[in-house]
């Protein structure tokens, strides 16, 4: 499978960005929903007593993890539905009868939605750190970077899931299969080291686990750590593999 070529890739990216620009509800969901949910989380934990044995408040611990989880969830859902809409409308089938290759198509989608994901992560982090008082030992800039990479991973997995769905409803049904187990096992509810061995092994092959680990590194260390870079590269690797698998499994004809 050859890599994307510049002109078809750029044309696809531009087309998807124009569609996004004209879809105000989708833009609102991308940019507003994670920020609103972070505000809700703040009010949930606002009056929770601080653990005297922990220097990190409960909102800081949970909130910094959610800055990686929420963009991942939202971008997975939006990307999977948008790609399936292209298929059900016949647009995808028409595009794939042109010289446009599968990797050009998915790379264009991935780039367009990744730009949206970057905007989403920046807005959510600005709200969390600027308005809600979220604190971390490390720089908020690293939190933004990790949130962006995790959102991009959500985009790639959404594209992969859409390749196996025949309707938009089926695309949504992949959420509990792909996303929910990752939320349960990523270390948000229980530290991964405290999970039963077989569940910890499963969590070790889930990208959200590494995103949360990277965010926790930023939360507790003032300097960038090797573990953070390792976790970030793992998440980026998951995104790349998911994009390639999506291109390999994308059907040229709508059944």
C-alpha positions as CSV (number, residue, x, y, z in Angstrom):
1,X,0.0,0.0,0.0
2,X,1.6,3.2,-1.1
3,X,1.5,6.4,0.9
4,X,-0.8,9.4,0.2
5,X,-0.1,11.6,-2.8
6,X,-0.2,15.3,-2.2
7,X,-2.9,16.7,-4.5
8,X,-5.7,14.1,-3.8
9,X,-4.8,14.2,-0.1
10,X,-4.9,18.0,0.0
11,X,-8.2,18.1,-1.9
12,X,-9.8,15.6,0.4
13,X,-8.6,17.4,3.5
14,X,-9.9,20.8,2.1
15,X,-13.3,19.3,1.3
16,X,-13.8,17.8,4.8
17,X,-12.7,21.0,6.4
18,X,-15.3,23.0,4.3
19,X,-18.0,20.5,5.3
20,X,-17.0,20.9,9.0
21,X,-17.1,24.7,8.7
22,X,-20.7,24.6,7.5
23,X,-21.8,22.1,10.1
24,X,-22.3,24.3,13.1
25,X,-23.7,21.6,15.4
26,X,-20.7,19.3,14.8
27,X,-18.3,22.2,15.5
28,X,-20.2,23.0,18.7
29,X,-20.0,19.3,19.7
30,X,-16.3,19.2,19.0
31,X,-15.3,22.5,20.7
32,X,-17.9,23.0,23.4
33,X,-18.9,19.6,24.7
34,X,-15.5,18.6,26.3
35,X,-15.2,22.0,27.9
36,X,-18.7,21.9,29.3
37,X,-18.1,18.4,30.7
38,X,-14.9,19.6,32.3
39,X,-16.9,22.3,34.0
40,X,-19.4,19.8,35.2
41,X,-16.6,17.7,36.6
42,X,-15.3,20.7,38.4
43,X,-18.6,21.3,40.2
44,X,-18.9,17.6,41.1
45,X,-15.5,17.7,42.9
46,X,-15.5,21.3,44.0
47,X,-16.4,20.7,47.6
48,X,-14.7,17.3,48.0
49,X,-12.3,17.3,51.0
50,X,-8.7,17.0,49.9
51,X,-6.9,13.8,51.0
52,X,-4.2,14.9,53.5
53,X,-2.0,12.1,52.3
54,X,-2.0,13.2,48.6
55,X,-0.7,16.6,47.3
56,X,-3.1,16.3,44.3
57,X,-6.7,17.2,44.7
58,X,-9.3,14.8,43.4
59,X,-10.4,17.2,40.6
60,X,-6.7,17.6,39.5
61,X,-6.2,13.9,39.4
62,X,-9.4,13.0,37.6
63,X,-9.6,16.2,35.5
64,X,-6.2,15.8,33.9
65,X,-7.1,12.3,32.9
66,X,-10.4,13.4,31.4
67,X,-8.6,15.9,29.2
68,X,-7.3,12.9,27.4
69,X,-10.4,10.8,27.6
70,X,-13.1,13.3,26.5
71,X,-11.4,14.3,23.2
72,X,-10.8,10.6,22.4
73,X,-14.5,9.8,22.9
74,X,-15.9,12.8,21.0
75,X,-13.6,12.5,18.1
76,X,-14.1,8.7,17.8
77,X,-17.9,9.2,17.7
78,X,-17.9,12.1,15.3
79,X,-15.4,10.6,12.9
80,X,-17.1,7.2,12.7
81,X,-20.5,8.8,12.0
82,X,-19.2,11.3,9.5
83,X,-17.4,8.6,7.6
84,X,-20.4,6.3,7.6
85,X,-22.5,9.2,6.3
86,X,-20.2,9.5,3.4
87,X,-20.7,5.9,2.6
88,X,-24.5,5.9,3.0
89,X,-24.9,9.0,0.8
90,X,-22.9,7.3,-1.9
91,X,-20.1,9.9,-1.8
92,X,-17.5,7.4,-0.7
93,X,-18.3,5.0,-3.5
94,X,-18.1,7.8,-6.1
95,X,-14.8,9.0,-4.7
96,X,-13.3,5.5,-4.8
97,X,-14.1,5.2,-8.5
98,X,-11.7,8.1,-9.2
99,X,-7.9,7.8,-9.0
100,X,-8.2,8.7,-5.3
101,X,-6.7,5.9,-3.3
102,X,-7.9,4.6,0.0
103,X,-4.9,5.9,1.9
104,X,-5.4,9.3,0.3
105,X,-9.0,9.3,1.4
106,X,-8.4,8.2,5.0
107,X,-5.3,10.4,5.4
108,X,-7.4,13.4,4.2
109,X,-10.1,12.6,6.7
110,X,-7.6,12.0,9.4
111,X,-5.9,15.3,8.8
112,X,-9.1,17.3,8.7
113,X,-10.5,15.8,11.8
114,X,-7.1,16.0,13.5
115,X,-7.1,19.7,13.0
116,X,-10.6,19.8,14.6
117,X,-9.2,17.6,17.4
118,X,-6.4,20.0,18.0
119,X,-8.8,22.9,18.4
120,X,-10.9,20.8,20.7
121,X,-8.0,19.9,23.0
122,X,-6.8,23.5,23.1
123,X,-10.2,24.8,24.1
124,X,-10.7,22.1,26.7
125,X,-7.3,22.7,28.3
126,X,-7.8,26.5,28.3
127,X,-11.1,26.1,30.1
128,X,-9.6,23.6,32.6
129,X,-6.4,25.4,33.4
130,X,-7.6,29.0,32.9
131,X,-11.1,29.0,34.2
132,X,-11.5,25.9,36.4
133,X,-8.1,26.1,38.2
134,X,-6.8,22.7,37.2
135,X,-3.2,22.3,38.4
136,X,-0.4,20.1,37.3
137,X,3.3,19.9,38.2
138,X,4.3,20.0,34.6
139,X,3.5,22.5,31.9
140,X,-0.1,22.7,30.6
141,X,1.5,22.7,27.1
142,X,2.4,19.1,27.5
143,X,-1.2,18.3,28.5
144,X,-2.4,20.0,25.3
145,X,0.0,17.9,23.2
146,X,-1.0,14.6,24.8
147,X,-4.7,15.5,24.5
148,X,-4.2,16.3,20.8
149,X,-2.4,13.1,20.1
150,X,-5.1,11.1,22.0
151,X,-7.9,12.9,20.0
152,X,-6.1,12.0,16.8
153,X,-6.0,8.4,18.0
154,X,-9.8,8.7,18.5
155,X,-10.1,9.9,14.9
156,X,-8.0,7.0,13.6
157,X,-10.0,4.4,15.5
158,X,-13.3,6.1,14.4
159,X,-12.2,5.7,10.8
160,X,-11.3,2.1,11.4
161,X,-14.6,1.4,13.1
162,X,-16.5,3.0,10.2
163,X,-15.0,0.5,7.8
164,X,-16.9,-2.3,9.5
165,X,-20.2,-0.5,10.0
166,X,-23.0,-0.4,7.4
167,X,-25.1,2.3,9.0
168,X,-24.6,5.3,11.2
169,X,-26.4,3.4,14.0
170,X,-23.9,0.6,13.7
171,X,-21.0,3.1,13.9
172,X,-22.4,4.3,17.2
173,X,-22.7,0.8,18.4
174,X,-18.9,0.5,18.3
175,X,-18.6,2.9,21.2
176,X,-19.3,0.4,23.9
177,X,-17.1,-2.1,22.2
178,X,-14.1,0.1,21.5
179,X,-14.3,3.0,24.0
180,X,-16.0,1.8,27.1
181,X,-13.5,-1.0,28.0
182,X,-10.7,1.5,27.6
183,X,-12.3,4.0,30.0
184,X,-12.8,1.2,32.6
185,X,-9.2,-0.1,32.3
186,X,-7.2,3.0,31.6
187,X,-6.4,3.7,35.3
188,X,-9.1,6.3,35.8
189,X,-11.2,4.2,38.1
190,X,-8.6,1.9,39.6
191,X,-4.8,2.2,39.1
192,X,-3.8,-0.3,36.5
193,X,-1.2,-1.9,38.7
194,X,-4.1,-2.9,41.0
195,X,-6.1,-4.6,38.3
196,X,-6.3,-8.4,38.1
197,X,-3.4,-9.7,36.0
198,X,-5.5,-10.6,33.0
199,X,-7.3,-7.2,33.0
200,X,-4.0,-5.4,33.3
201,X,-2.7,-7.4,30.3
202,X,-5.7,-6.2,28.3
203,X,-5.2,-2.6,29.4
204,X,-1.6,-2.8,28.2
205,X,-2.9,-3.1,24.6
206,X,-5.3,-0.1,24.8
207,X,-4.1,3.3,23.7
208,X,-6.2,5.2,26.3
209,X,-4.2,3.6,29.0
210,X,-1.0,5.1,27.7
211,X,-2.6,8.5,27.2
212,X,-3.8,8.6,30.8
213,X,-0.3,7.4,32.0
214,X,1.3,10.2,30.1
215,X,-1.1,12.8,31.6
216,X,-0.4,11.5,35.1
217,X,3.3,11.9,34.4
218,X,2.7,15.5,33.6
219,X,0.5,15.9,36.6
220,X,3.1,14.7,39.1
221,X,6.5,15.7,37.5
222,X,7.6,19.2,36.8
223,X,10.1,18.0,34.1
224,X,9.4,15.9,31.0
225,X,10.0,12.3,31.7
226,X,11.1,9.4,29.5
227,X,7.9,7.5,30.5
228,X,5.8,10.4,29.1
229,X,7.5,10.3,25.8
230,X,7.2,6.6,25.6
231,X,3.5,6.6,26.3
232,X,3.0,9.4,23.8
233,X,4.8,7.5,21.1
234,X,2.7,4.4,21.8
235,X,-0.5,6.4,21.4
236,X,0.7,7.9,18.2
237,X,1.7,4.4,17.0
238,X,-1.8,3.1,17.7
239,X,-3.2,6.0,15.6
240,X,-0.9,5.2,12.7
241,X,-1.7,1.5,12.8
242,X,-5.5,2.1,13.0
243,X,-5.3,4.5,10.0
244,X,-3.4,1.8,7.9
245,X,-5.9,-0.9,8.9
246,X,-8.7,1.4,8.1
247,X,-7.3,1.9,4.6
248,X,-6.8,-1.9,4.2
249,X,-10.3,-2.8,5.2
250,X,-12.2,0.1,3.5
251,X,-14.8,-1.3,1.1
252,X,-14.9,0.2,-2.3
253,X,-18.6,-0.6,-2.8
254,X,-21.5,0.1,-0.4
255,X,-23.4,-3.1,0.3
